[in-house]
């Protein structure tokens, strides 16, 4: 029995190595037409796809970092297992730009996915948007405030699903800081996902870490976000609290929830 278990483990490891070898990538594609030097530096994305991919779901991923830092390499490893075409993007950061431009960059990256995902074996009818922390905030705003994607001629409702990991849903604290407002004094203005609640938004899967260790009451924020979506009549809004995981560590287990819901959403179409 012990030898059999070792054989199973060895086969699983071999399959994982093979999968990693077969995963293709192209890095640092510029997704903006802006000639601004900072945009040229930051508005870059990477694409990962399995060899021979065809009609795969696509996940556009935005990193965290409080809108003031971070990099696209901050991507959960389990997301890069060949289940999806993964497009991970950098974006410009506060204080060098206004929060509006952070969201505009995220929308431009999603628009790029709609235009180019098919070249890498992805389906433009199966594009999901996700991200952790600041990336979750960008996920929500791009999907809920339709004007950002409309600037690229894309209806935000074409997104197959929004899956924010621990995303701020009041106006982001880094943006509030530029207004002289503290981290614990929430406001809700046009830069808050809560401001743009609508019943006809794409399916949304809201995930937070443990309410006792999350950042600035993030679980309670997202719980209110979920409740308001439901009260507004949104037919497909789901919420998870990953107990025992704090703001930073929740991203890895959240990937498993993402995978389950991508399958569910596509199956229920």
C-alpha positions in Angstrom: 0.0 0.0 0.0 2.9 2.4 0.9 4.6 1.7 -2.5 1.3 2.2 -4.3 0.8 5.6 -2.6 4.3 6.6 -3.6 3.6 5.6 -7.2 0.4 7.7 -7.2 2.3 10.6 -5.7 5.1 10.3 -8.3 2.6 10.2 -11.1 0.9 13.3 -9.8 4.2 15.1 -9.5 5.2 14.0 -13.0 1.8 15.3 -14.4 2.3 18.6 -12.6 5.8 19.0 -14.1 4.6 18.1 -17.5 1.7 20.6 -17.2 4.2 23.3 -16.2 6.4 22.4 -19.2 3.5 22.6 -21.6 2.3 26.0 -20.3 3.3 28.6 -22.7 3.8 32.3 -22.0 4.5 35.7 -23.5 5.5 38.6 -21.3 5.3 42.4 -21.2 2.9 43.0 -24.0 2.0 46.7 -24.0 -1.8 47.1 -23.9 -2.0 50.9 -24.0 -1.6 53.3 -26.9 -0.6 56.1 -24.6 2.8 57.6 -25.2 3.1 58.7 -21.6 6.4 57.4 -20.2 4.8 56.0 -17.0 2.0 54.3 -18.9 4.7 52.8 -21.2 6.5 51.5 -18.1 3.5 50.1 -16.2 0.8 49.2 -18.8 2.2 45.7 -19.6 0.6 42.3 -19.4 1.6 38.6 -19.6 -0.3 35.8 -21.1 -0.2 32.1 -20.0 -1.9 29.3 -22.0 -1.5 25.6 -22.4 -0.1 24.2 -25.6 -3.0 23.4 -28.0 -5.6 25.4 -26.0 -8.9 26.0 -27.8 -12.0 27.8 -26.5 -10.7 27.9 -22.9 -12.1 30.2 -20.2 -9.9 33.3 -19.7 -9.0 34.9 -16.4 -7.8 38.5 -16.4 -5.9 39.0 -13.2 -5.0 42.2 -11.3 -2.5 42.2 -8.5 -2.9 43.8 -5.1 -0.7 46.4 -3.4 -3.1 49.1 -2.2 -3.1 50.8 -5.6 0.3 52.2 -4.6 2.6 49.2 -5.3 2.7 45.6 -6.5 3.4 43.7 -9.6 1.7 41.2 -12.0 4.1 38.5 -10.8 1.9 38.5 -7.7 -0.3 35.8 -9.1 -1.5 32.7 -7.2 0.4 29.7 -8.5 -2.7 27.5 -8.7 -4.2 30.0 -11.2 -1.4 29.0 -13.6 -2.2 25.3 -13.8 -3.4 25.3 -17.4 -7.1 25.4 -16.6 -7.4 28.8 -18.2 -5.8 31.3 -20.4 -4.4 33.7 -17.8 -3.8 37.4 -18.6 -2.1 39.2 -15.8 -1.7 42.9 -16.0 0.2 45.8 -14.3 -1.4 49.2 -14.1 -0.4 52.7 -13.1 -0.3 53.5 -9.4 -1.2 56.2 -7.0 0.2 58.8 -6.3 1.7 59.2 -9.8 -1.8 59.0 -11.2 -5.4 59.5 -10.0 -7.4 56.5 -9.0 -9.5 57.0 -12.2 -6.5 56.2 -14.3 -5.8 53.0 -12.4 -9.3 51.9 -13.3 -8.9 53.0 -16.9 -5.8 50.9 -17.2 -7.6 47.9 -15.8 -10.4 48.4 -18.3 -7.9 48.7 -21.2 -6.3 45.4 -20.1 -9.8 43.7 -20.1 -10.5 45.3 -23.5 -7.2 43.8 -24.8 -8.4 40.4 -23.6 -11.6 40.7 -25.6 -9.6 41.6 -28.7 -6.7 39.1 -28.4 -7.7 36.2 -26.1 -8.6 34.0 -29.1 -5.0 34.2 -30.4 -4.0 32.2 -27.3 -6.7 29.6 -27.3 -9.1 31.5 -25.1 -12.8 32.2 -25.8 -14.0 35.9 -25.7 -17.4 34.5 -24.5 -15.7 33.1 -21.4 -13.7 36.1 -20.0 -13.7 36.3 -16.2 -12.1 39.2 -14.3 -10.4 38.7 -10.9 -7.8 40.1 -8.6 -6.7 40.3 -5.0 -7.2 43.3 -2.8 -6.6 46.4 -5.0 -7.0 44.0 -7.9 -10.4 43.0 -6.5 -11.4 46.6 -6.2 -10.4 47.2 -9.9 -12.3 44.0 -10.9 -15.5 45.4 -9.3 -15.3 48.9 -10.8 -14.5 47.7 -14.3 -17.5 45.3 -14.2 -20.0 47.5 -12.4 -19.3 51.0 -13.8 -19.9 50.4 -17.5 -18.4 53.6 -18.8 -14.8 52.3 -18.4 -15.2 49.5 -20.9 -17.7 51.5 -23.0 -14.7 53.8 -23.8 -13.3 50.8 -25.7 -16.6 49.9 -27.4 -17.2 47.0 -25.0 -20.3 46.3 -23.0 -19.2 45.3 -19.5 -22.0 42.8 -19.3 -20.0 40.6 -21.8 -17.8 39.7 -18.9 -18.6 36.1 -17.9 -18.1 36.7 -14.2 -16.4 39.0 -11.7 -14.5 37.2 -8.9 -12.9 39.8 -6.5 -10.6 38.5 -3.8 -10.9 40.8 -0.7 -11.6 43.9 -2.8 -12.4 47.2 -1.2 -16.0 48.3 -2.1 -16.1 51.7 -0.5 -13.9 54.3 -2.1 -10.4 52.9 -1.9 -8.3 54.0 1.1 -5.3 55.0 -1.0 -7.6 57.3 -3.0 -9.1 58.7 0.2 -5.6 59.4 1.5 -5.1 61.7 -1.4 -8.1 63.6 -0.2 -6.8 63.8 3.3 -9.3 61.2 4.6 -8.0 58.4 6.9 -8.2 54.7 6.3 -11.0 54.2 8.9 -13.3 56.9 7.6 -15.1 55.4 4.6 -16.8 57.3 1.9 -18.8 56.2 -1.1 -18.5 58.2 -4.2 -18.1 57.4 -7.9 -14.9 55.5 -7.2 -16.6 53.0 -4.9 -18.0 49.8 -6.3 -20.9 50.1 -3.9 -21.9 53.3 -5.8 -22.5 51.3 -8.9 -24.6 48.4 -7.6 -26.9 47.2 -10.4 -29.0 44.1 -10.9 -27.9 43.4 -14.4 -24.2 43.1 -13.7 -22.3 39.9 -14.6 -22.3 37.0 -12.1 -20.2 38.0 -9.1 -18.4 35.8 -6.6 -17.2 37.8 -3.6 -14.5 36.3 -1.4 -12.9 37.6 1.8 -10.6 36.3 4.4 -11.5 35.7 8.0 -13.5 38.6 9.4 -11.3 38.7 12.5 -8.0 39.1 10.7 -9.1 40.8 7.4 -7.9 44.3 6.5 -10.0 47.3 7.8 -13.2 45.3 8.2 -13.0 44.0 4.7 -15.4 41.1 5.4 -18.1 43.4 6.7 -17.7 45.7 3.7 -18.0 42.8 1.2 -21.0 41.3 3.2 -22.8 44.6 2.8 -21.8 44.7 -0.9 -23.3 41.2 -1.3 -26.5 42.2 0.5 -27.1 45.3 -1.5 -26.5 43.4 -4.8 -29.2 40.9 -3.6 -31.6 43.6 -2.5 -31.1 45.3 -5.9 -32.3 42.1 -7.6 -29.0 40.7 -8.8 -29.7 37.0 -9.5 -26.2 35.6 -9.2 -24.2 37.1 -6.4 -22.3 34.7 -4.0 -20.2 35.5 -0.9 -17.5 33.5 0.9 -15.5 34.0 4.0 -12.4 31.9 4.2 -12.0 31.4 7.9 -8.4 31.1 9.3 -6.9 33.1 6.5 -6.0 36.8 6.7 -6.0 39.4 4.0 -2.7 38.3 2.4 -3.0 34.5 2.8 -6.6 34.2 1.6 -5.6 34.5 -2.1 -4.3 31.0 -2.6 -7.4 29.1 -1.2 -9.7 31.6 -3.0 -8.4 30.2 -6.3 -10.2 27.0 -5.7 -13.5 28.9 -5.2 -12.7 30.7 -8.5 -12.3 27.5 -10.4 -15.5 26.0 -9.0 -17.5 29.1 -10.0 -16.0 29.4 -13.4 -17.3 25.8 -14.1 -20.7 26.6 -12.5 -21.3 29.8 -14.4 -20.3 28.3 -17.7 -22.4 25.1 -17.0 -25.5 27.2 -16.1 -25.5 29.4 -19.2 
